Amino acid sequence: MRKLYAMGEMLIDFTAQNEEGGDARFFEKNAGGAPANVAVCAARLGCRSAVVTKLGRDAFGKFLRETLAREGVDDAFVFETDEANTALAFVFLDGNGERDFLFYRNPSADMLLSEADVRAVPIQRGDILHFGSVDLADAPVRGAHRALIGKARSVGAIVSFDPNLRYPLWKSREELLETVRAFLPFADVVKVSEDELFDIAGETDEGRAVAKLFAGNAELVLVTKGERGAAAYTRSASAHASPESAHCVDATGAGDTFIGTVLSQLLRDGVAREELSNLGDRLLSYLAYANRAAAISVTRRGAIPSMPGFAQVFGGEKRQKKA
């Protein structure tokens, strides 16, 4: 069975309890980091997955590794270092479950992941490599991304990119957008929120903005729109799905659940890179299940703790056994 490799940050989310913003006195500790969230989502939906990252040799790093083991996610390429601590993120929620982040990573262990670390990752044709922009900073981890993305493309694996824009982590807004635009041409699957789409493309018209994302190797573009559902585009077709009704308690991890569900379906269906542009009726089906999974996620607090299992998302469908 094929495998999802999620590359990038894994960190601790400390979510503020009760009070908003700086008034919070109590925080709940959860495992987080967008790529790791996607790997856990895939595992809960019956797929093989692995995380490629670096953690501090500290109590938080130990907690994160234990989380992966509990979730059945391969940690063979989770490296450790004494040179920096595991990354932390403090998450503040408003009354609608929307988030504001405060990161502590200057640098953090994940930023020290190197090209040498990832050389032995056994990615092969049929696998999926997923990454985001948080760990595309000008640090050793950027070179690690270039190396593993290059390997994935050379062997015929699908490359998935969720820019997941976090402007406070960058020196400037333009530096982040330029970096994202530089990595977009290497991705076969691109997932963005509507706001991110307009920022990256420099367009306010969805059609023109999506067209710009197809300038490189992209064959499938996914656009999430919150309460207005989601859309999927290939070079020759599109699909739009209405949202699932849900009371949002915490949106943390909803986007990761969405893309994790789509990638899990690509793995389960054995979709090859060259088939992404011709998904037919599956395009709408993938969206509908991803919307359902994300809707479940927002009704619970935290990212990984909120992610649904196979039965909750796919109901009576036959579960494919992990290989």
Secondary structure as a PSIPRED ss2 file (coil, helix, strand):
# PSIPRED VFORMAT (PSIPRED V4.0)

   1 M C   1.000  0.000  0.000
   2 R C   1.000  0.000  0.000
   3 K E   0.000  0.000  1.000
   4 L E   0.000  0.000  1.000
   5 Y E   0.000  0.000  1.000
   6 A E   0.000  0.000  1.000
   7 M E   0.000  0.000  1.000
   8 G C   1.000  0.000  0.000
   9 E C   1.000  0.000  0.000
  10 M C   1.000  0.000  0.000
  11 L E   0.000  0.000  1.000
  12 I E   0.000  0.000  1.000
  13 D E   0.000  0.000  1.000
  14 F E   0.000  0.000  1.000
  15 T E   0.000  0.000  1.000
  16 A E   0.000  0.000  1.000
  17 Q C   1.000  0.000  0.000
  18 N C   1.000  0.000  0.000
  19 E C   1.000  0.000  0.000
  20 E C   1.000  0.000  0.000
  21 G H   0.000  1.000  0.000
  22 G H   0.000  1.000  0.000
  23 D H   0.000  1.000  0.000
  24 A C   1.000  0.000  0.000
  25 R C   1.000  0.000  0.000
  26 F C   1.000  0.000  0.000
  27 F E   0.000  0.000  1.000
  28 E E   0.000  0.000  1.000
  29 K E   0.000  0.000  1.000
  30 N E   0.000  0.000  1.000
  31 A E   0.000  0.000  1.000
  32 G E   0.000  0.000  1.000
  33 G C   1.000  0.000  0.000
  34 A H   0.000  1.000  0.000
  35 P H   0.000  1.000  0.000
  36 A H   0.000  1.000  0.000
  37 N H   0.000  1.000  0.000
  38 V H   0.000  1.000  0.000
  39 A H   0.000  1.000  0.000
  40 V H   0.000  1.000  0.000
  41 C H   0.000  1.000  0.000
  42 A H   0.000  1.000  0.000
  43 A H   0.000  1.000  0.000
  44 R H   0.000  1.000  0.000
  45 L C   1.000  0.000  0.000
  46 G C   1.000  0.000  0.000
  47 C C   1.000  0.000  0.000
  48 R E   0.000  0.000  1.000
  49 S E   0.000  0.000  1.000
  50 A E   0.000  0.000  1.000
  51 V E   0.000  0.000  1.000
  52 V E   0.000  0.000  1.000
  53 T E   0.000  0.000  1.000
  54 K E   0.000  0.000  1.000
  55 L E   0.000  0.000  1.000
  56 G E   0.000  0.000  1.000
  57 R C   1.000  0.000  0.000
  58 D C   1.000  0.000  0.000
  59 A H   0.000  1.000  0.000
  60 F H   0.000  1.000  0.000
  61 G H   0.000  1.000  0.000
  62 K H   0.000  1.000  0.000
  63 F H   0.000  1.000  0.000
  64 L H   0.000  1.000  0.000
  65 R H   0.000  1.000  0.000
  66 E H   0.000  1.000  0.000
  67 T H   0.000  1.000  0.000
  68 L H   0.000  1.000  0.000
  69 A H   0.000  1.000  0.000
  70 R H   0.000  1.000  0.000
  71 E H   0.000  1.000  0.000
  72 G C   1.000  0.000  0.000
  73 V C   1.000  0.000  0.000
  74 D E   0.000  0.000  1.000
  75 D C   1.000  0.000  0.000
  76 A C   1.000  0.000  0.000
  77 F C   1.000  0.000  0.000
  78 V E   0.000  0.000  1.000
  79 F E   0.000  0.000  1.000
  80 E E   0.000  0.000  1.000
  81 T E   0.000  0.000  1.000
  82 D C   1.000  0.000  0.000
  83 E C   1.000  0.000  0.000
  84 A C   1.000  0.000  0.000
  85 N C   1.000  0.000  0.000
  86 T C   1.000  0.000  0.000
  87 A C   1.000  0.000  0.000
  88 L E   0.000  0.000  1.000
  89 A E   0.000  0.000  1.000
  90 F E   0.000  0.000  1.000
  91 V E   0.000  0.000  1.000
  92 F E   0.000  0.000  1.000
  93 L E   0.000  0.000  1.000
  94 D C   1.000  0.000  0.000
  95 G C   1.000  0.000  0.000
  96 N C   1.000  0.000  0.000
  97 G C   1.000  0.000  0.000
  98 E C   1.000  0.000  0.000
  99 R E   0.000  0.000  1.000
 100 D E   0.000  0.000  1.000
 101 F E   0.000  0.000  1.000
 102 L E   0.000  0.000  1.000
 103 F E   0.000  0.000  1.000
 104 Y E   0.000  0.000  1.000
 105 R C   1.000  0.000  0.000
 106 N C   1.000  0.000  0.000
 107 P C   1.000  0.000  0.000
 108 S C   1.000  0.000  0.000
 109 A H   0.000  1.000  0.000
 110 D H   0.000  1.000  0.000
 111 M H   0.000  1.000  0.000
 112 L H   0.000  1.000  0.000
 113 L C   1.000  0.000  0.000
 114 S C   1.000  0.000  0.000
 115 E H   0.000  1.000  0.000
 116 A H   0.000  1.000  0.000
 117 D H   0.000  1.000  0.000
 118 V H   0.000  1.000  0.000
 119 R C   1.000  0.000  0.000
 120 A C   1.000  0.000  0.000
 121 V C   1.000  0.000  0.000
 122 P C   1.000  0.000  0.000
 123 I C   1.000  0.000  0.000
 124 Q C   1.000  0.000  0.000
 125 R C   1.000  0.000  0.000
 126 G C   1.000  0.000  0.000
 127 D C   1.000  0.000  0.000
 128 I E   0.000  0.000  1.000
 129 L E   0.000  0.000  1.000
 130 H E   0.000  0.000  1.000
 131 F E   0.000  0.000  1.000
 132 G E   0.000  0.000  1.000
 133 S C   1.000  0.000  0.000
 134 V C   1.000  0.000  0.000
 135 D C   1.000  0.000  0.000
 136 L C   1.000  0.000  0.000
 137 A C   1.000  0.000  0.000
 138 D C   1.000  0.000  0.000
 139 A C   1.000  0.000  0.000
 140 P H   0.000  1.000  0.000
 141 V H   0.000  1.000  0.000
 142 R H   0.000  1.000  0.000
 143 G H   0.000  1.000  0.000
 144 A H   0.000  1.000  0.000
 145 H H   0.000  1.000  0.000
 146 R H   0.000  1.000  0.000
 147 A H   0.000  1.000  0.000
 148 L H   0.000  1.000  0.000
 149 I H   0.000  1.000  0.000
 150 G H   0.000  1.000  0.000
 151 K H   0.000  1.000  0.000
 152 A H   0.000  1.000  0.000
 153 R H   0.000  1.000  0.000
 154 S H   0.000  1.000  0.000
 155 V H   0.000  1.000  0.000
 156 G C   1.000  0.000  0.000
 157 A C   1.000  0.000  0.000
 158 I E   0.000  0.000  1.000
 159 V E   0.000  0.000  1.000
 160 S E   0.000  0.000  1.000
 161 F E   0.000  0.000  1.000
 162 D E   0.000  0.000  1.000
 163 P C   1.000  0.000  0.000
 164 N C   1.000  0.000  0.000
 165 L C   1.000  0.000  0.000
 166 R C   1.000  0.000  0.000
 167 Y H   0.000  1.000  0.000
 168 P H   0.000  1.000  0.000
 169 L H   0.000  1.000  0.000
 170 W C   1.000  0.000  0.000
 171 K C   1.000  0.000  0.000
 172 S C   1.000  0.000  0.000
 173 R H   0.000  1.000  0.000
 174 E H   0.000  1.000  0.000
 175 E H   0.000  1.000  0.000
 176 L H   0.000  1.000  0.000
 177 L H   0.000  1.000  0.000
 178 E H   0.000  1.000  0.000
 179 T H   0.000  1.000  0.000
 180 V H   0.000  1.000  0.000
 181 R H   0.000  1.000  0.000
 182 A H   0.000  1.000  0.000
 183 F H   0.000  1.000  0.000
 184 L H   0.000  1.000  0.000
 185 P H   0.000  1.000  0.000
 186 F H   0.000  1.000  0.000
 187 A C   1.000  0.000  0.000
 188 D C   1.000  0.000  0.000
 189 V E   0.000  0.000  1.000
 190 V E   0.000  0.000  1.000
 191 K E   0.000  0.000  1.000
 192 V E   0.000  0.000  1.000
 193 S E   0.000  0.000  1.000
 194 E H   0.000  1.000  0.000
 195 D H   0.000  1.000  0.000
 196 E H   0.000  1.000  0.000
 197 L H   0.000  1.000  0.000
 198 F H   0.000  1.000  0.000
 199 D H   0.000  1.000  0.000
 200 I H   0.000  1.000  0.000
 201 A H   0.000  1.000  0.000
 202 G C   1.000  0.000  0.000
 203 E C   1.000  0.000  0.000
 204 T C   1.000  0.000  0.000
 205 D C   1.000  0.000  0.000
 206 E H   0.000  1.000  0.000
 207 G H   0.000  1.000  0.000
 208 R H   0.000  1.000  0.000
 209 A H   0.000  1.000  0.000
 210 V H   0.000  1.000  0.000
 211 A H   0.000  1.000  0.000
 212 K H   0.000  1.000  0.000
 213 L H   0.000  1.000  0.000
 214 F C   1.000  0.000  0.000
 215 A C   1.000  0.000  0.000
 216 G C   1.000  0.000  0.000
 217 N C   1.000  0.000  0.000
 218 A C   1.000  0.000  0.000
 219 E C   1.000  0.000  0.000
 220 L E   0.000  0.000  1.000
 221 V E   0.000  0.000  1.000
 222 L E   0.000  0.000  1.000
 223 V E   0.000  0.000  1.000
 224 T E   0.000  0.000  1.000
 225 K C   1.000  0.000  0.000
 226 G H   0.000  1.000  0.000
 227 E H   0.000  1.000  0.000
 228 R H   0.000  1.000  0.000
 229 G C   1.000  0.000  0.000
 230 A E   0.000  0.000  1.000
 231 A E   0.000  0.000  1.000
 232 A E   0.000  0.000  1.000
 233 Y E   0.000  0.000  1.000
 234 T C   1.000  0.000  0.000
 235 R C   1.000  0.000  0.000
 236 S C   1.000  0.000  0.000
 237 A C   1.000  0.000  0.000
 238 S E   0.000  0.000  1.000
 239 A E   0.000  0.000  1.000
 240 H E   0.000  0.000  1.000
 241 A E   0.000  0.000  1.000
 242 S C   1.000  0.000  0.000
 243 P C   1.000  0.000  0.000
 244 E C   1.000  0.000  0.000
 245 S C   1.000  0.000  0.000
 246 A C   1.000  0.000  0.000
 247 H C   1.000  0.000  0.000
 248 C C   1.000  0.000  0.000
 249 V C   1.000  0.000  0.000
 250 D C   1.000  0.000  0.000
 251 A C   1.000  0.000  0.000
 252 T C   1.000  0.000  0.000
 253 G C   1.000  0.000  0.000
 254 A H   0.000  1.000  0.000
 255 G H   0.000  1.000  0.000
 256 D H   0.000  1.000  0.000
 257 T H   0.000  1.000  0.000
 258 F H   0.000  1.000  0.000
 259 I H   0.000  1.000  0.000
 260 G H   0.000  1.000  0.000
 261 T H   0.000  1.000  0.000
 262 V H   0.000  1.000  0.000
 263 L H   0.000  1.000  0.000
 264 S H   0.000  1.000  0.000
 265 Q H   0.000  1.000  0.000
 266 L H   0.000  1.000  0.000
 267 L H   0.000  1.000  0.000
 268 R H   0.000  1.000  0.000
 269 D C   1.000  0.000  0.000
 270 G C   1.000  0.000  0.000
 271 V C   1.000  0.000  0.000
 272 A C   1.000  0.000  0.000
 273 R H   0.000  1.000  0.000
 274 E H   0.000  1.000  0.000
 275 E H   0.000  1.000  0.000
 276 L H   0.000  1.000  0.000
 277 S H   0.000  1.000  0.000
 278 N H   0.000  1.000  0.000
 279 L C   1.000  0.000  0.000
 280 G C   1.000  0.000  0.000
 281 D C   1.000  0.000  0.000
 282 R H   0.000  1.000  0.000
 283 L H   0.000  1.000  0.000
 284 L H   0.000  1.000  0.000
 285 S H   0.000  1.000  0.000
 286 Y H   0.000  1.000  0.000
 287 L H   0.000  1.000  0.000
 288 A H   0.000  1.000  0.000
 289 Y H   0.000  1.000  0.000
 290 A H   0.000  1.000  0.000
 291 N H   0.000  1.000  0.000
 292 R H   0.000  1.000  0.000
 293 A H   0.000  1.000  0.000
 294 A H   0.000  1.000  0.000
 295 A H   0.000  1.000  0.000
 296 I H   0.000  1.000  0.000
 297 S H   0.000  1.000  0.000
 298 V C   1.000  0.000  0.000
 299 T C   1.000  0.000  0.000
 300 R C   1.000  0.000  0.000
 301 R C   1.000  0.000  0.000
 302 G C   1.000  0.000  0.000
 303 A C   1.000  0.000  0.000
 304 I H   0.000  1.000  0.000
 305 P H   0.000  1.000  0.000
 306 S H   0.000  1.000  0.000
 307 M C   1.000  0.000  0.000
 308 P C   1.000  0.000  0.000
 309 G C   1.000  0.000  0.000
 310 F H   0.000  1.000  0.000
 311 A H   0.000  1.000  0.000
 312 Q H   0.000  1.000  0.000
 313 V H   0.000  1.000  0.000
 314 F H   0.000  1.000  0.000
 315 G C   1.000  0.000  0.000
 316 G C   1.000  0.000  0.000
 317 E C   1.000  0.000  0.000
 318 K C   1.000  0.000  0.000
 319 R C   1.000  0.000  0.000
 320 Q C   1.000  0.000  0.000
 321 K C   1.000  0.000  0.000
 322 K C   1.000  0.000  0.000
 323 A C   1.000  0.000  0.000
